[in-house]
Amino acid sequence: MNVLLSEKKNGVLVLTMNRPQKHNALNTDLTQQLLDAITASEFDPEVRSVVLVGQSPSFCAGADTSEFSSLTPQDPQAVQARADLTMALHLSFSKISKPVIAAVTGNALGGGAGLALACDMVVIADDAKFGYPELKHGIVAAVVLANLVRQIGPKKAFELVASATPINGTKAHEYGLVNQVVSAQDVLSKAIELAEGLAAWSPIAMATTKRTFYRAMDLSLSQALEVGRDANIMMRGFQMAKTHA
């Protein structure tokens, strides 16, 4: 069974995590295929936006803990490689120039919650379970912290990881973690609708918008303004070239 399914329509690439029996838990194979697919989408002219979804019943239940037995201090290279792969996947969403929307139903826990937050936008079911239960299993929410803290700030972020208690989609929206909350049956259609809207914009304008956004997000005010100025000058050049084409 292919652990990752893909379909392209109307400029939108829909990537479906396909391990439903494991609630789409992220083993090495699925993690690598996701990274490869996200990276490849950057160079596909037919793709202008991406939707990430999990095969029912869940979005993603986090890391596949059945692999943990092979990740031990006795094989440090394997531990390092797996951690690097996870980090690379979470970083890849912000590195590509095309917008990515997560469509979340069922469970989005641990690494699954982190995966959703790595996307540019999130549509979630009102009854979804979103959170970081790692402490209940004696492990640590680690790579997922980077996006979580940046998006909701230290107090709420610490509460989520320290309580290890999931919240529903409505509460996730109140926390500012997601963009839209709808009923579970409408999540994918709403995410695709949003993605088609984003796909309709000029690809170069969208790419510049996304790159400028992520460059500016972690900079000081003066540095962020300089980034915006540079993008402004560059886009005026594009418009001039278009006018004289």
KEKE-3310 file (N, C-alpha, C; in steps of 0.2 Angstrom, whole numbers, plus 5000, padded with zeros to 4 digits):
npx = (5004:5003:5010:5008:4997:4993:4985:4981:4973:4965:4976:4979:4988:4984:4989:4988:4990:4992:4990:4979:4976:4985:4982:4988:5001:5018:5029:5046:5046:5034:5037:5048:5043:5033:5042:5049:5038:5033:5045:5046:5035:5038:5044:5035:5026:5012:5007:5000:4996:4995:4987:4986:4981:4974:4971:4955:4953:4959:4970:4984:4992:5004:5022:5027:5027:5031:5043:5053:5060:5071:5078:5090:5103:5114:5114:5119:5119:5108:5098:5101:5099:5085:5080:5085:5078:5065:5065:5069:5057:5047:5053:5052:5039:5039:5049:5046:5039:5025:5009:5003:4990:4983:4972:4962:4956:4949:4962:4975:4990:5004:5018:5009:5001:5011:5015:5003:5004:5015:5011:5005:4992:4977:4963:4951:4942:4928:4927:4939:4954:4967:4984:4997:5003:5014:5021:5013:5017:5030:5039:5046:5040:5047:5054:5042:5040:5045:5038:5026:5028:5031:5019:5009:5014:5023:5016:5004:5008:5017:5008:5000:5010:5014:5003:4999:4987:4974:4966:4950:4944:4938:4943:4956:4955:4952:4964:4972:4978:4973:4965:4952:4937:4926:4913:4917:4914:4915:4928:4939:4934:4933:4946:4951:4944:4949:4963:4962:4958:4969:4978:4974:4980:4994:5008:5021:5019:5013:5023:5033:5026:5025:5038:5043:5035:5039:5053:5052:5046:5054:5062:5070:5061:5067:5075:5065:5057:5066:5067:5054:5055:5064:5057:5046:5053:5057:5045:5040:5049:5045:5032:5035:5043:5033:5024:5031:5032)
npy = (4994:5011:5024:5037:5046:5055:5069:5079:5094:5107:5116:5113:5102:5088:5080:5065:5057:5040:5029:5023:5013:5015:5028:5037:5039:5045:5036:5032:5030:5036:5049:5052:5051:5062:5073:5072:5074:5087:5094:5091:5097:5111:5112:5109:5114:5113:5114:5125:5127:5118:5104:5096:5081:5068:5051:5045:5038:5050:5065:5065:5055:5058:5053:5037:5026:5013:5012:5017:5007:5004:5015:5019:5023:5015:5015:5028:5035:5032:5037:5051:5053:5051:5061:5072:5070:5072:5086:5092:5089:5097:5110:5111:5115:5129:5133:5131:5139:5139:5140:5130:5120:5113:5100:5096:5082:5071:5065:5075:5075:5077:5075:5076:5087:5096:5095:5100:5113:5117:5119:5133:5137:5132:5121:5115:5102:5104:5095:5089:5082:5090:5092:5090:5076:5070:5070:5061:5049:5048:5055:5068:5084:5090:5094:5100:5111:5122:5129:5130:5139:5150:5153:5155:5160:5160:5157:5150:5140:5133:5129:5120:5109:5106:5102:5091:5089:5087:5099:5104:5107:5120:5126:5127:5136:5147:5149:5154:5145:5139:5142:5141:5134:5120:5108:5091:5084:5094:5098:5095:5099:5113:5116:5113:5122:5134:5133:5132:5145:5152:5147:5154:5166:5176:5166:5171:5182:5176:5168:5177:5184:5174:5170:5183:5185:5174:5177:5189:5187:5183:5193:5208:5224:5234:5226:5218:5228:5231:5220:5220:5231:5228:5217:5225:5233:5224:5218:5229:5230:5218:5221:5231:5225:5216:5225:5230:5219)
npz = (5000:4995:5005:5004:4995:4980:4971:4957:4953:4945:4948:4961:4972:4980:4994:5002:5017:5020:5030:5037:5046:5056:5060:5052:5057:5058:5051:5046:5032:5027:5032:5024:5011:5011:5013:5001:4991:4994:4992:4978:4973:4972:4960:4950:4937:4936:4948:4960:4973:4988:4997:5012:5019:5029:5028:5032:5049:5054:5054:5058:5069:5075:5078:5073:5085:5086:5079:5088:5095:5087:5087:5096:5109:5105:5091:5085:5073:5066:5075:5074:5060:5059:5066:5060:5048:5052:5056:5043:5036:5043:5041:5027:5022:5024:5016:5003:4989:4987:4993:5007:5013:5028:5031:5043:5052:5065:5074:5078:5083:5094:5084:5073:5076:5075:5062:5055:5060:5053:5041:5030:5031:5041:5040:5051:5059:5070:5080:5081:5088:5095:5099:5111:5117:5122:5135:5142:5138:5142:5134:5124:5118:5104:5091:5086:5094:5089:5078:5086:5097:5090:5084:5093:5105:5121:5133:5131:5122:5131:5140:5132:5129:5142:5149:5142:5136:5124:5114:5107:5089:5089:5101:5097:5087:5094:5101:5091:5082:5071:5055:5050:5056:5054:5051:5052:5040:5030:5030:5020:5008:5010:5013:5000:4992:4997:4994:4980:4977:4981:4972:4961:4960:4953:4950:4953:4961:4972:4976:4980:4990:5000:5002:5007:5018:5027:5028:5034:5046:5058:5060:5066:5067:5059:5050:5045:5038:5028:5021:5016:5008:4998:4992:4987:4978:4969:4964:4957:4947:4940:4936:4927:4917:4913:4907:4896:4889)
capx = (5000:5007:5008:5006:4993:4993:4981:4982:4967:4964:4982:4980:4990:4981:4993:4984:4994:4988:4991:4973:4976:4989:4980:4993:5007:5023:5035:5051:5044:5029:5040:5052:5039:5030:5047:5050:5033:5033:5050:5045:5030:5041:5047:5030:5022:5005:5005:5001:4995:4995:4982:4989:4976:4975:4965:4951:4949:4963:4975:4990:4993:5011:5027:5025:5032:5034:5050:5057:5064:5077:5082:5093:5110:5118:5115:5118:5118:5101:5095:5103:5096:5078:5079:5086:5072:5059:5067:5069:5050:5044:5056:5051:5033:5040:5054:5043:5035:5018:5005:5001:4984:4982:4964:4963:4950:4951:4967:4982:4993:5011:5021:5004:4999:5017:5014:4998:5006:5020:5008:5004:4985:4974:4956:4951:4935:4926:4928:4946:4958:4974:4988:5004:5002:5021:5023:5009:5021:5037:5044:5046:5038:5054:5054:5036:5040:5048:5032:5021:5030:5031:5013:5004:5018:5026:5012:4999:5012:5019:5002:4998:5014:5015:4997:4998:4979:4972:4960:4946:4946:4935:4948:4962:4954:4952:4971:4975:4982:4971:4962:4944:4934:4920:4911:4922:4913:4917:4935:4943:4931:4934:4953:4953:4942:4954:4969:4960:4958:4976:4981:4972:4984:5000:5013:5027:5017:5012:5029:5036:5022:5026:5045:5044:5032:5044:5059:5051:5043:5058:5067:5068:5057:5071:5077:5059:5055:5071:5065:5048:5057:5067:5052:5043:5057:5058:5039:5039:5052:5041:5027:5038:5044:5026:5021:5035:5033)
capy = (5000:5017:5027:5044:5047:5062:5070:5086:5096:5115:5119:5111:5096:5085:5074:5061:5052:5034:5024:5024:5008:5018:5035:5041:5040:5046:5032:5035:5030:5042:5056:5054:5053:5068:5078:5072:5076:5094:5097:5091:5102:5117:5112:5107:5120:5112:5114:5132:5126:5111:5103:5090:5078:5061:5046:5044:5043:5055:5068:5062:5054:5059:5049:5030:5024:5006:5013:5019:5002:5003:5021:5018:5025:5010:5017:5036:5038:5031:5042:5057:5053:5051:5068:5077:5070:5076:5093:5094:5089:5103:5116:5111:5119:5136:5134:5131:5146:5138:5139:5123:5121:5107:5099:5092:5079:5066:5066:5079:5074:5077:5076:5077:5094:5100:5095:5104:5120:5119:5122:5140:5138:5126:5120:5110:5100:5107:5090:5086:5082:5094:5093:5087:5072:5067:5068:5055:5043:5048:5057:5076:5087:5093:5098:5103:5117:5128:5132:5131:5145:5156:5155:5157:5163:5155:5154:5145:5135:5129:5125:5114:5104:5104:5099:5085:5088:5089:5103:5103:5112:5126:5129:5128:5142:5152:5150:5156:5140:5137:5148:5140:5128:5118:5102:5086:5082:5099:5100:5094:5103:5120:5117:5113:5129:5139:5131:5134:5153:5154:5145:5158:5172:5176:5162:5174:5186:5172:5165:5182:5185:5169:5171:5189:5183:5170:5181:5195:5185:5182:5198:5214:5228:5237:5221:5216:5233:5231:5214:5222:5236:5224:5214:5230:5235:5218:5217:5234:5228:5213:5224:5235:5220:5214:5231:5231:5212)
capz = (5000:4995:5011:5002:4988:4977:4965:4955:4950:4946:4951:4968:4973:4986:4997:5007:5021:5019:5034:5041:5052:5061:5061:5048:5061:5054:5051:5041:5025:5026:5032:5018:5005:5012:5011:4993:4988:4996:4988:4971:4971:4970:4953:4946:4935:4937:4955:4963:4980:4991:5002:5015:5022:5032:5026:5038:5053:5057:5051:5059:5076:5077:5076:5074:5091:5085:5076:5093:5098:5083:5088:5103:5109:5102:5084:5085:5067:5065:5079:5071:5053:5059:5069:5054:5043:5055:5055:5036:5034:5046:5038:5020:5021:5024:5011:4996:4987:4985:4999:5009:5018:5031:5032:5049:5055:5069:5078:5075:5090:5094:5077:5068:5077:5072:5054:5053:5061:5048:5035:5030:5034:5043:5041:5056:5061:5076:5085:5080:5094:5093:5105:5112:5123:5123:5142:5145:5135:5144:5129:5124:5112:5103:5085:5085:5098:5085:5075:5091:5101:5086:5082:5099:5111:5126:5138:5128:5120:5137:5143:5128:5130:5149:5151:5138:5135:5118:5113:5100:5084:5091:5105:5093:5083:5099:5102:5085:5079:5064:5051:5050:5059:5050:5052:5049:5033:5026:5030:5014:5003:5012:5011:4993:4990:4999:4989:4973:4978:4981:4966:4955:4960:4950:4954:4955:4966:4978:4978:4983:4996:5005:5004:5011:5024:5031:5030:5039:5053:5063:5060:5069:5063:5054:5045:5041:5033:5023:5017:5012:5003:4993:4988:4984:4972:4964:4961:4953:4941:4937:4933:4922:4912:4910:4903:4890:4886)
cpx = (5004:5005:5007:5003:4993:4988:4981:4975:4966:4970:4983:4983:4988:4986:4989:4989:4989:4990:4985:4973:4980:4988:4985:4999:5013:5029:5040:5049:5039:5032:5044:5048:5035:5036:5048:5045:5032:5039:5049:5040:5032:5043:5041:5026:5015:5002:5006:4999:4994:4990:4985:4983:4978:4969:4962:4953:4953:4968:4981:4991:5000:5016:5025:5030:5034:5041:5055:5062:5071:5081:5085:5101:5115:5119:5114:5117:5111:5096:5095:5099:5089:5076:5080:5080:5066:5060:5066:5061:5047:5047:5053:5045:5034:5045:5051:5039:5028:5015:5003:4996:4983:4974:4964:4956:4953:4957:4973:4986:5001:5014:5015:5001:5005:5017:5009:5000:5012:5017:5006:4997:4982:4967:4955:4943:4934:4927:4934:4949:4965:4978:4994:5004:5009:5022:5019:5013:5028:5042:5043:5044:5044:5054:5048:5036:5041:5042:5027:5022:5029:5024:5008:5008:5019:5021:5007:5003:5015:5013:5000:5003:5015:5009:4996:4991:4977:4966:4956:4947:4943:4940:4954:4961:4954:4959:4975:4979:4980:4967:4954:4942:4927:4918:4916:4921:4915:4924:4939:4940:4933:4942:4955:4950:4946:4960:4967:4960:4965:4980:4979:4976:4991:5005:5019:5025:5016:5018:5033:5033:5025:5034:5046:5041:5037:5050:5058:5049:5047:5063:5065:5064:5061:5073:5071:5057:5060:5069:5059:5050:5060:5062:5047:5046:5057:5051:5037:5043:5049:5036:5029:5039:5038:5023:5024:5035:5029)
cpy = (5006:5021:5035:5044:5054:5063:5078:5088:5104:5118:5117:5103:5093:5079:5071:5056:5046:5028:5024:5019:5011:5026:5039:5043:5040:5041:5035:5035:5035:5048:5057:5055:5060:5074:5078:5075:5084:5097:5097:5096:5109:5118:5110:5113:5119:5113:5122:5132:5119:5110:5096:5087:5071:5057:5045:5038:5049:5059:5065:5061:5055:5054:5041:5027:5017:5006:5014:5014:5001:5010:5022:5021:5021:5011:5024:5038:5037:5036:5049:5058:5054:5058:5073:5076:5073:5083:5095:5094:5096:5110:5117:5115:5126:5138:5134:5137:5145:5137:5132:5124:5114:5106:5094:5089:5074:5069:5070:5080:5074:5079:5078:5084:5098:5100:5099:5112:5122:5121:5129:5141:5131:5126:5114:5108:5102:5102:5086:5087:5085:5095:5089:5082:5068:5065:5062:5049:5043:5051:5065:5078:5092:5097:5102:5110:5123:5132:5134:5138:5151:5158:5157:5160:5158:5153:5149:5139:5130:5125:5119:5108:5101:5100:5092:5083:5091:5094:5102:5108:5119:5130:5131:5135:5148:5154:5153:5151:5138:5143:5147:5134:5126:5111:5097:5085:5087:5101:5100:5098:5111:5121:5117:5120:5134:5139:5133:5142:5155:5152:5150:5164:5171:5172:5166:5179:5182:5170:5171:5184:5180:5169:5177:5188:5180:5173:5186:5193:5184:5187:5204:5219:5231:5232:5219:5221:5233:5225:5216:5227:5233:5220:5219:5232:5230:5217:5223:5233:5222:5216:5228:5230:5217:5219:5231:5224:5212)
cpz = (5000:5001:5010:4995:4986:4971:4964:4951:4951:4949:4958:4968:4980:4988:5003:5010:5021:5023:5039:5047:5058:5063:5058:5052:5056:5055:5046:5034:5023:5026:5026:5012:5005:5010:5004:4989:4988:4992:4981:4969:4969:4963:4948:4944:4935:4944:4958:4970:4982:4997:5005:5020:5024:5030:5033:5042:5056:5052:5052:5067:5079:5075:5078:5079:5090:5082:5082:5095:5094:5084:5095:5103:5106:5094:5083:5079:5064:5068:5076:5064:5054:5062:5064:5049:5045:5054:5048:5034:5036:5043:5030:5018:5020:5018:5004:4995:4986:4992:5001:5014:5021:5032:5037:5052:5060:5074:5075:5082:5089:5087:5072:5069:5074:5065:5052:5054:5056:5042:5035:5033:5036:5043:5046:5057:5068:5082:5084:5087:5092:5099:5105:5118:5125:5130:5145:5143:5137:5139:5129:5117:5110:5097:5084:5089:5094:5082:5081:5094:5096:5084:5087:5105:5116:5131:5136:5125:5125:5140:5139:5129:5137:5151:5148:5136:5129:5119:5107:5095:5086:5096:5101:5089:5088:5101:5096:5081:5072:5061:5051:5053:5056:5053:5049:5042:5028:5026:5024:5009:5004:5011:5004:4990:4991:4995:4982:4972:4977:4975:4960:4955:4955:4953:4957:4961:4972:4980:4982:4990:5001:5007:5008:5018:5029:5033:5035:5046:5059:5064:5064:5065:5057:5048:5041:5036:5027:5018:5013:5007:4997:4989:4984:4977:4967:4960:4956:4946:4937:4933:4927:4916:4909:4905:4897:4886:4879)
residu = (MET:ASN:VAL:LEU:LEU:SER:GLU:LYS:LYS:ASN:GLY:VAL:LEU:VAL:LEU:THR:MET:ASN:ARG:PRO:GLN:LYS:HIS:ASN:ALA:LEU:ASN:THR:ASP:LEU:THR:GLN:GLN:LEU:LEU:ASP:ALA:ILE:THR:ALA:SER:GLU:PHE:ASP:PRO:GLU:VAL:ARG:SER:VAL:VAL:LEU:VAL:GLY:GLN:SER:PRO:SER:PHE:CYS:ALA:GLY:ALA:ASP:THR:SER:GLU:PHE:SER:SER:LEU:THR:PRO:GLN:ASP:PRO:GLN:ALA:VAL:GLN:ALA:ARG:ALA:ASP:LEU:THR:MET:ALA:LEU:HIS:LEU:SER:PHE:SER:LYS:ILE:SER:LYS:PRO:VAL:ILE:ALA:ALA:VAL:THR:GLY:ASN:ALA:LEU:GLY:GLY:GLY:ALA:GLY:LEU:ALA:LEU:ALA:CYS:ASP:MET:VAL:VAL:ILE:ALA:ASP:ASP:ALA:LYS:PHE:GLY:TYR:PRO:GLU:LEU:LYS:HIS:GLY:ILE:VAL:ALA:ALA:VAL:VAL:LEU:ALA:ASN:LEU:VAL:ARG:GLN:ILE:GLY:PRO:LYS:LYS:ALA:PHE:GLU:LEU:VAL:ALA:SER:ALA:THR:PRO:ILE:ASN:GLY:THR:LYS:ALA:HIS:GLU:TYR:GLY:LEU:VAL:ASN:GLN:VAL:VAL:SER:ALA:GLN:ASP:VAL:LEU:SER:LYS:ALA:ILE:GLU:LEU:ALA:GLU:GLY:LEU:ALA:ALA:TRP:SER:PRO:ILE:ALA:MET:ALA:THR:THR:LYS:ARG:THR:PHE:TYR:ARG:ALA:MET:ASP:LEU:SER:LEU:SER:GLN:ALA:LEU:GLU:VAL:GLY:ARG:ASP:ALA:ASN:ILE:MET:MET:ARG:GLY:PHE:GLN:MET:ALA:LYS:THR:HIS:ALA)
# end
